[in-house]
Structure formats: C-alpha cells, structure tokens
C-alpha cells in the first residue's frame, strides 16, 4: 500500500493551511491596493477642485481690487465736485 502522506494528496494535505494563509494575504493586499487607488483618485479630484477654487479666488481678488480702485476714484471725483459747488455758492 502507498502511504497517503506521500504524493499529491499528501502535499495538498500538508500545505493546505499555508496555501489558505497565502491566498488570504494576497486577497487582503489586493483589497488594500484597491482602496489606495480609490483614495488616490479622490485626492486627484479634490486637488483639481482646489486648484479651480484657488484660480477663482485669485480672479475675484483682482476684480475686488479693481472695484475698490474705481470707488476710490469716484470718491475723489465727488469730493472735488462737492468742493467746487461749495466754493461757488
């Protein structure tokens, strides 16, 4: 008779727990990798949105500076007109 611990059956029986452990580690590592890829994609999307917000903020800051300049010029003009009107009468 042949001993069942020899040959393919014996090999499978002796290595089954190691095989399951290796398969579990591979599955776990792949799951972690997929989560990491999803996180990278979300970070890329957030980075793009942040860049757009920063560009919008810079544009609005320039527009606000122009508005303030215009208001300042209007105030100077109104002050000059008020002074001239007061001097005349």
N, CA and C atoms as a LAMMPS dump frame, in Angstrom:
ITEM: TIMESTEP
0
ITEM: NUMBER OF ATOMS
267
ITEM: BOX BOUNDS ff ff ff
-5.0000000000000000e+02 5.0000000000000000e+02
-5.0000000000000000e+02 5.0000000000000000e+02
-5.0000000000000000e+02 5.0000000000000000e+02
ITEM: ATOMS id mol type element x y z
1 1 1 N 0.83 -1.185 0
2 1 2 C 0 0 0
3 1 3 C 0.876 1.25 0
4 2 1 N 0.272 2.305 -0.568
5 2 2 C 1 3.564 -0.584
6 2 3 C 0.581 4.408 0.609
7 3 1 N 1.505 5.103 1.115
8 3 2 C 1.264 5.966 2.267
9 3 3 C 0.587 7.255 1.783
10 4 1 N -0.567 7.663 2.381
11 4 2 C -1.267 8.852 1.898
12 4 3 C -0.517 10.155 2.153
13 5 1 N 0.488 10.12 2.981
14 5 2 C 1.243 11.348 3.229
15 5 3 C 2.236 11.636 2.126
16 6 1 N 2.373 10.674 1.181
17 6 2 C 3.273 10.891 0.05
18 6 3 C 2.449 11.198 -1.186
19 7 1 N 3.06 11.841 -2.129
20 7 2 C 2.393 12.13 -3.384
21 7 3 C 1.595 13.42 -3.315
22 8 1 N 0.743 13.613 -4.29
23 8 2 C -0.037 14.844 -4.438
24 8 3 C -1.014 15.05 -3.285
25 9 1 N -1.686 14.006 -2.86
26 9 2 C -2.648 14.13 -1.761
27 9 3 C -1.944 14.571 -0.491
28 10 1 N -0.826 13.96 -0.198
29 10 2 C -0.059 14.335 0.99
30 10 3 C 0.433 15.764 0.904
31 11 1 N 0.865 16.156 -0.281
32 11 2 C 1.33 17.528 -0.48
33 11 3 C 0.211 18.521 -0.242
34 12 1 N -0.973 18.237 -0.794
35 12 2 C -2.117 19.129 -0.604
36 12 3 C -2.509 19.181 0.862
37 13 1 N -2.552 18.016 1.524
38 13 2 C -2.946 17.991 2.93
39 13 3 C -1.941 18.715 3.813
40 14 1 N -0.68 18.583 3.531
41 14 2 C 0.323 19.216 4.385
42 14 3 C 0.428 20.722 4.121
43 15 1 N 0.129 21.157 2.919
44 15 2 C 0.29 22.57 2.586
45 15 3 C -1.004 23.35 2.525
46 16 1 N -2.124 22.749 2.867
47 16 2 C -3.425 23.413 2.736
48 16 3 C -3.523 24.681 3.582
49 17 1 N -3.1 24.619 4.835
50 17 2 C -3.199 25.811 5.695
51 17 3 C -2.287 26.926 5.205
52 18 1 N -1.085 26.547 4.749
53 18 2 C -0.177 27.565 4.218
54 18 3 C -0.753 28.187 2.949
55 19 1 N -1.333 27.363 2.111
56 19 2 C -1.934 27.869 0.878
57 19 3 C -3.072 28.838 1.203
58 20 1 N -3.917 28.486 2.156
59 20 2 C -5.035 29.363 2.532
60 20 3 C -4.514 30.667 3.135
61 21 1 N -3.461 30.579 3.931
62 21 2 C -2.876 31.788 4.518
63 21 3 C -2.308 32.696 3.429
64 22 1 N -1.604 32.099 2.476
65 22 2 C -1.039 32.89 1.372
66 22 3 C -2.155 33.518 0.55
67 23 1 N -3.193 32.749 0.25
68 23 2 C -4.33 33.29 -0.51
69 23 3 C -4.996 34.421 0.256
70 24 1 N -5.124 34.274 1.57
71 24 2 C -5.715 35.33 2.392
72 24 3 C -4.884 36.597 2.378
73 25 1 N -3.576 36.455 2.467
74 25 2 C -2.689 37.619 2.437
75 25 3 C -2.763 38.303 1.074
76 26 1 N -2.778 37.519 0.001
77 26 2 C -2.881 38.103 -1.343
78 26 3 C -4.205 38.844 -1.49
79 27 1 N -5.297 38.239 -1.034
80 27 2 C -6.62 38.888 -1.121
81 27 3 C -6.62 40.186 -0.315
82 28 1 N -6.073 40.15 0.903
83 28 2 C -6.033 41.325 1.759
84 28 3 C -5.181 42.435 1.129
85 29 1 N -4.025 42.062 0.568
86 29 2 C -3.15 43.048 -0.063
87 29 3 C -3.831 43.689 -1.275
88 30 1 N -4.545 42.894 -2.056
89 30 2 C -5.254 43.435 -3.226
90 30 3 C -6.362 44.381 -2.791
91 31 1 N -7.051 44.023 -1.717
92 31 2 C -8.118 44.88 -1.192
93 31 3 C -7.538 46.222 -0.73
94 32 1 N -6.412 46.177 -0.04
95 32 2 C -5.736 47.402 0.398
96 32 3 C -5.302 48.218 -0.818
97 33 1 N -4.766 47.563 -1.838
98 33 2 C -4.318 48.249 -3.047
99 33 3 C -5.485 48.946 -3.743
100 34 1 N -6.612 48.28 -3.841
101 34 2 C -7.786 48.889 -4.476
102 34 3 C -8.275 50.098 -3.692
103 35 1 N -8.255 49.989 -2.376
104 35 2 C -8.644 51.138 -1.549
105 35 3 C -7.68 52.292 -1.755
106 36 1 N -6.402 51.973 -1.851
107 36 2 C -5.399 53.009 -2.09
108 36 3 C -5.601 53.696 -3.425
109 37 1 N -5.912 52.921 -4.462
110 37 2 C -6.167 53.508 -5.778
111 37 3 C -7.392 54.407 -5.744
112 38 1 N -8.437 53.983 -5.055
113 38 2 C -9.641 54.803 -4.945
114 38 3 C -9.327 56.097 -4.202
115 39 1 N -8.496 56.002 -3.173
116 39 2 C -8.125 57.204 -2.42
117 39 3 C -7.313 58.158 -3.286
118 40 1 N -6.422 57.615 -4.098
119 40 2 C -5.62 58.46 -4.984
120 40 3 C -6.526 59.18 -5.987
121 41 1 N -7.5 58.47 -6.531
122 41 2 C -8.43 59.092 -7.481
123 41 3 C -9.222 60.207 -6.807
124 42 1 N -9.68 59.973 -5.576
125 42 2 C -10.413 61.018 -4.863
126 42 3 C -9.504 62.202 -4.568
127 43 1 N -8.269 61.936 -4.177
128 43 2 C -7.334 63.028 -3.913
129 43 3 C -7.068 63.844 -5.172
130 44 1 N -6.939 63.172 -6.314
131 44 2 C -6.734 63.888 -7.574
132 44 3 C -7.922 64.787 -7.891
133 45 1 N -9.142 64.261 -7.667
134 45 2 C -10.338 65.078 -7.902
135 45 3 C -10.366 66.281 -6.971
136 46 1 N -10.039 66.07 -5.695
137 46 2 C -10.034 67.179 -4.739
138 46 3 C -8.954 68.194 -5.087
139 47 1 N -7.821 67.716 -5.542
140 47 2 C -6.748 68.623 -5.94
141 47 3 C -7.18 69.491 -7.114
142 48 1 N -7.868 68.897 -8.08
143 48 2 C -8.351 69.66 -9.234
144 48 3 C -9.37 70.707 -8.795
145 49 1 N -10.275 70.308 -7.894
146 49 2 C -11.268 71.267 -7.392
147 49 3 C -10.594 72.393 -6.617
148 50 1 N -9.61 72.052 -5.801
149 50 2 C -8.9 73.061 -5.025
150 50 3 C -8.181 74.043 -5.94
151 51 1 N -7.571 73.524 -6.993
152 51 2 C -6.89 74.396 -7.956
153 51 3 C -7.886 75.346 -8.613
154 52 1 N -9.051 74.83 -8.969
155 52 2 C -10.088 75.681 -9.572
156 52 3 C -10.547 76.746 -8.585
157 53 1 N -10.726 76.362 -7.316
158 53 2 C -11.137 77.34 -6.302
159 53 3 C -10.075 78.418 -6.117
160 54 1 N -8.816 78.018 -6.116
161 54 2 C -7.738 78.992 -5.959
162 54 3 C -7.7 79.963 -7.134
163 55 1 N -7.906 79.463 -8.344
164 55 2 C -7.925 80.344 -9.511
165 55 3 C -9.108 81.298 -9.443
166 56 1 N -10.264 80.795 -9.018
167 56 2 C -11.442 81.64 -8.877
168 56 3 C -11.208 82.713 -7.822
169 57 1 N -10.606 82.319 -6.705
170 57 2 C -10.328 83.268 -5.636
171 57 3 C -9.374 84.367 -6.115
172 58 1 N -8.359 83.981 -6.866
173 58 2 C -7.414 84.967 -7.376
174 58 3 C -8.114 85.935 -8.335
175 59 1 N -8.956 85.413 -9.196
176 59 2 C -9.704 86.255 -10.13
177 59 3 C -10.62 87.211 -9.384
178 60 1 N -11.304 86.705 -8.355
179 60 2 C -12.201 87.569 -7.585
180 60 3 C -11.431 88.634 -6.811
181 61 1 N -10.232 88.294 -6.33
182 61 2 C -9.411 89.277 -5.624
183 61 3 C -8.995 90.402 -6.566
184 62 1 N -8.67 90.057 -7.795
185 62 2 C -8.313 91.089 -8.787
186 62 3 C -9.523 91.966 -9.092
187 63 1 N -10.683 91.352 -9.268
188 63 2 C -11.897 92.124 -9.528
189 63 3 C -12.228 93.045 -8.359
190 64 1 N -12.073 92.556 -7.129
191 64 2 C -12.338 93.377 -5.953
192 64 3 C -11.384 94.561 -5.895
193 65 1 N -10.119 94.335 -6.221
194 65 2 C -9.152 95.438 -6.24
195 65 3 C -9.543 96.485 -7.272
196 66 1 N -10.015 96.047 -8.419
197 66 2 C -10.453 96.998 -9.457
198 66 3 C -11.681 97.781 -8.995
199 67 1 N -12.606 97.106 -8.346
200 67 2 C -13.802 97.781 -7.836
201 67 3 C -13.41 98.824 -6.788
202 68 1 N -12.485 98.452 -5.893
203 68 2 C -12.033 99.396 -4.868
204 68 3 C -11.34 100.6 -5.504
205 69 1 N -10.55 100.347 -6.532
206 69 2 C -9.898 101.468 -7.251
207 69 3 C -10.938 102.397 -7.857
208 70 1 N -11.937 101.813 -8.482
209 70 2 C -12.992 102.614 -9.115
210 70 3 C -13.761 103.418 -8.072
211 71 1 N -14.092 102.79 -6.961
212 71 2 C -14.807 103.512 -5.902
213 71 3 C -13.962 104.64 -5.336
214 72 1 N -12.676 104.398 -5.192
215 72 2 C -11.784 105.442 -4.699
216 72 3 C -11.742 106.625 -5.673
217 73 1 N -11.65 106.317 -6.952
218 73 2 C -11.639 107.382 -7.964
219 73 3 C -12.966 108.132 -7.957
220 74 1 N -14.084 107.423 -7.805
221 74 2 C -15.399 108.079 -7.751
222 74 3 C -15.497 108.987 -6.523
223 75 1 N -14.959 108.552 -5.391
224 75 2 C -14.991 109.37 -4.177
225 75 3 C -14.182 110.644 -4.387
226 76 1 N -13.006 110.516 -4.987
227 76 2 C -12.195 111.714 -5.249
228 76 3 C -12.939 112.681 -6.163
229 77 1 N -13.589 112.139 -7.188
230 77 2 C -14.346 112.998 -8.115
231 77 3 C -15.505 113.673 -7.391
232 78 1 N -16.242 112.926 -6.597
233 78 2 C -17.364 113.519 -5.85
234 78 3 C -16.882 114.554 -4.849
235 79 1 N -15.761 114.304 -4.184
236 79 2 C -15.205 115.292 -3.253
237 79 3 C -14.822 116.577 -3.984
238 80 1 N -14.224 116.419 -5.158
239 80 2 C -13.834 117.599 -5.945
240 80 3 C -15.072 118.392 -6.374
241 81 1 N -16.108 117.686 -6.853
242 81 2 C -17.341 118.357 -7.272
243 81 3 C -17.989 119.054 -6.078
244 82 1 N -18.022 118.391 -4.929
245 82 2 C -18.617 118.984 -3.726
246 82 3 C -17.862 120.241 -3.315
247 83 1 N -16.521 120.204 -3.378
248 83 2 C -15.716 121.368 -3.03
249 83 3 C -15.984 122.526 -3.988
250 84 1 N -16.066 122.237 -5.282
251 84 2 C -16.346 123.288 -6.268
252 84 3 C -17.732 123.88 -6.054
253 85 1 N -18.697 123.058 -5.738
254 85 2 C -20.06 123.547 -5.527
255 85 3 C -20.12 124.422 -4.29
256 86 1 N -19.388 124.037 -3.269
257 86 2 C -19.385 124.828 -2.028
258 86 3 C -18.697 126.156 -2.215
259 87 1 N -17.654 126.202 -3.025
260 87 2 C -16.94 127.453 -3.276
261 87 3 C -17.794 128.419 -4.08
262 88 1 N -18.634 127.89 -4.972
263 88 2 C -19.458 128.747 -5.826
264 88 3 C -20.675 129.291 -5.088
265 89 1 N -21.056 128.595 -4.129
266 89 2 C -22.229 129.191 -3.583
267 89 3 C -22.85 128.579 -2.429
